[in-house]
Amino acid sequence: MTDRTDRRKPLPTGQQRVRFVELAGRSMSALLAGDLPAAGVALSEYFVTDRARWLWRMRLDQMAADPAQARWMVRFAVVGADGSVVGHCGFHGPPDAAGMVEIGYSVAPEFRRRGYARAMLVELLRRAAADPAVETVRATIGPDNAASLATIAGFGFAEVGEQWDDEDGLEIIFEVPADPSVFAAD
């Protein structure tokens, strides 16, 4: 568990930078159908795995129920001048009544262990802190997911409990305040 002082340090930065590109409903529908070319960008098979299709279906259903949620949904994580899509990330939805948002991120296997998950996390935390409705950022991670646990280390997340997720099983719940003062000047 980290103390409050640790949470006030500037966010760790890495050499990797990502930019987010909105993943429109039509692109998610194409990926759900397994049609990689129709997504509009070069993607690996990772984006049409069963796990990815589960995510596209869930996010499309959320957006159909409330189109205003789209701005909080999944984005492609893009790097480099060539626009390589290294993964996807976003929020599980808009802030709840307490101002909490939950983050999610995933890196395609061929791009792992290069700092992209950490770069996605930095950008998600920046976006959360920039929105006055967001008070807290949550990450839920399986206890055996060493890579994701290592990704959030050093960002001030405190373990606040655990939960059972029907899709992912046991998850540890981590939270950090959404605080714009923690951002170091770039």
C-alpha positions as CSV (number, residue, x, y, z in Angstrom):
1,M,0.0,0.0,0.0
2,T,1.3,3.4,-0.8
3,D,0.9,6.4,1.4
4,R,-0.7,9.7,0.3
5,T,2.8,11.4,0.0
6,D,3.8,8.8,-2.7
7,R,0.6,9.7,-4.7
8,R,1.7,13.3,-5.0
9,K,4.9,12.5,-7.0
10,P,4.9,13.4,-10.7
11,L,3.7,10.5,-12.9
12,P,6.5,8.3,-14.1
13,T,7.2,8.8,-17.7
14,G,8.9,6.6,-20.2
15,Q,10.3,7.0,-23.6
16,Q,7.3,5.5,-25.3
17,R,4.5,7.8,-26.4
18,V,1.1,6.8,-27.6
19,R,-1.7,8.7,-29.1
20,F,-5.3,7.6,-28.9
21,V,-7.6,7.2,-31.9
22,E,-11.3,6.8,-31.3
23,L,-12.5,3.4,-32.1
24,A,-15.8,4.2,-33.8
25,G,-18.8,1.9,-33.6
26,R,-18.5,0.9,-37.3
27,S,-14.9,-0.2,-36.7
28,M,-15.9,-2.2,-33.6
29,S,-18.7,-3.8,-35.6
30,A,-16.2,-4.8,-38.3
31,L,-13.8,-6.3,-35.7
32,L,-16.7,-8.1,-34.1
33,A,-17.4,-9.7,-37.5
34,G,-13.7,-10.6,-37.9
35,D,-13.2,-8.1,-40.7
36,L,-9.8,-6.6,-40.0
37,P,-9.5,-4.5,-43.3
38,A,-12.9,-2.9,-42.7
39,A,-11.6,-1.5,-39.4
40,G,-9.8,1.1,-41.4
41,V,-6.3,0.6,-40.1
42,A,-3.7,-2.2,-40.3
43,L,-4.3,-4.6,-37.4
44,S,-3.1,-8.0,-36.3
45,E,-5.3,-11.0,-35.6
46,Y,-5.1,-10.0,-31.9
47,F,-8.0,-7.6,-32.5
48,V,-10.4,-10.3,-33.6
49,T,-9.6,-12.9,-30.9
50,D,-12.6,-14.2,-28.8
51,R,-11.5,-12.0,-25.9
52,A,-11.3,-8.9,-28.2
53,R,-14.7,-9.7,-29.7
54,W,-16.2,-10.0,-26.3
55,L,-15.0,-6.4,-25.6
56,W,-16.3,-5.0,-28.9
57,R,-19.7,-6.5,-28.2
58,M,-19.8,-5.1,-24.7
59,R,-18.8,-1.6,-25.7
60,L,-21.2,-1.6,-28.7
61,D,-24.0,-2.5,-26.4
62,Q,-23.0,0.2,-23.9
63,M,-22.9,2.8,-26.7
64,A,-26.2,1.7,-28.1
65,A,-27.8,2.1,-24.7
66,D,-26.3,5.5,-24.1
67,P,-24.4,7.1,-27.1
68,A,-23.0,9.8,-24.8
69,Q,-20.8,7.1,-23.3
70,A,-18.8,6.8,-26.5
71,R,-16.3,9.4,-25.6
72,W,-15.3,7.3,-22.6
73,M,-15.0,4.1,-24.5
74,V,-12.1,2.1,-26.1
75,R,-9.5,3.8,-28.3
76,F,-6.7,2.4,-30.4
77,A,-3.3,3.1,-29.0
78,V,-1.2,4.3,-31.9
79,V,2.6,4.9,-32.1
80,G,5.1,6.2,-34.6
81,A,4.9,8.1,-37.8
82,D,3.5,5.0,-39.5
83,G,0.6,4.8,-37.1
84,S,1.2,1.3,-35.8
85,V,-1.7,0.2,-33.6
86,V,-0.1,-1.4,-30.6
87,G,-3.2,-2.1,-28.6
88,H,-6.4,-0.6,-27.2
89,C,-7.4,1.2,-24.0
90,G,-10.0,3.4,-22.5
91,F,-12.4,3.7,-19.6
92,H,-15.2,1.2,-18.8
93,G,-17.6,4.1,-18.9
94,P,-18.2,7.6,-17.7
95,P,-17.6,8.6,-14.0
96,D,-20.0,7.1,-11.6
97,A,-21.9,9.1,-8.9
98,A,-18.8,9.1,-6.7
99,G,-16.6,10.3,-9.6
100,M,-14.8,7.0,-10.2
101,V,-13.7,5.7,-13.6
102,E,-12.2,2.4,-14.3
103,I,-9.4,2.0,-16.8
104,G,-8.6,-0.9,-19.1
105,Y,-5.6,-1.4,-21.5
106,S,-4.3,-4.2,-23.6
107,V,-1.2,-4.5,-25.8
108,A,-1.1,-6.7,-28.8
109,P,1.4,-9.6,-28.2
110,E,3.9,-8.5,-30.9
111,F,4.3,-5.1,-29.1
112,R,4.5,-6.2,-25.5
113,R,7.5,-5.5,-23.2
114,R,8.3,-2.2,-24.9
115,G,6.6,0.2,-22.5
116,Y,3.4,0.7,-24.4
117,A,1.1,-0.4,-21.5
118,R,2.8,2.1,-19.3
119,A,2.5,4.8,-21.9
120,M,-1.3,4.1,-22.2
121,L,-1.7,4.2,-18.5
122,V,0.0,7.6,-18.3
123,E,-2.3,9.0,-21.0
124,L,-5.4,7.5,-19.3
125,L,-4.5,9.0,-16.0
126,R,-3.9,12.4,-17.6
127,R,-7.2,12.3,-19.3
128,A,-9.0,11.3,-16.1
129,A,-7.3,14.1,-14.1
130,A,-8.3,16.6,-16.8
131,D,-12.0,15.9,-16.3
132,P,-13.4,17.7,-13.3
133,A,-16.1,15.0,-12.9
134,V,-13.4,12.4,-12.2
135,E,-12.2,12.0,-8.6
136,T,-10.8,8.5,-8.6
137,V,-9.2,6.1,-11.1
138,R,-9.7,2.4,-10.6
139,A,-7.8,-0.5,-12.0
140,T,-8.8,-4.1,-11.4
141,I,-6.2,-6.7,-12.0
142,G,-6.0,-10.5,-11.6
143,P,-3.6,-11.5,-8.8
144,D,-1.6,-13.6,-11.3
145,N,-1.3,-10.8,-13.9
146,A,2.3,-9.9,-13.1
147,A,2.7,-7.7,-16.2
148,S,-0.3,-5.5,-15.3
149,L,0.6,-5.3,-11.7
150,A,4.1,-4.1,-12.7
151,T,2.6,-1.6,-15.1
152,I,0.6,0.2,-12.3
153,A,3.5,0.1,-9.9
154,G,4.9,3.6,-9.2
155,F,1.7,5.4,-10.1
156,G,0.3,5.7,-6.6
157,F,-2.4,3.1,-6.8
158,A,-3.5,1.7,-3.5
159,E,-5.1,-1.7,-3.1
160,V,-8.6,-1.2,-1.8
161,G,-10.2,-4.6,-2.0
162,E,-11.0,-7.4,-4.3
163,Q,-13.9,-8.6,-6.4
164,W,-15.1,-11.5,-8.5
165,D,-15.6,-10.8,-12.2
166,D,-17.6,-13.3,-14.2
167,E,-15.3,-12.9,-17.2
168,D,-11.9,-12.5,-15.5
169,G,-12.3,-14.2,-12.1
170,L,-10.7,-12.9,-9.0
171,E,-9.5,-9.3,-9.3
172,I,-7.6,-7.0,-6.9
173,I,-9.1,-3.5,-6.9
174,F,-6.6,-0.6,-7.0
175,E,-7.4,3.1,-6.9
176,V,-5.6,6.4,-7.1
177,P,-6.9,10.0,-6.9
178,A,-7.3,11.7,-10.2
179,D,-5.0,14.6,-9.4
180,P,-3.7,17.0,-12.1
181,S,-1.0,18.2,-9.8
182,V,0.9,15.0,-10.2
183,F,1.8,15.6,-13.8
184,A,5.4,16.6,-14.5
185,A,6.0,19.1,-17.2
186,D,7.0,17.3,-20.4
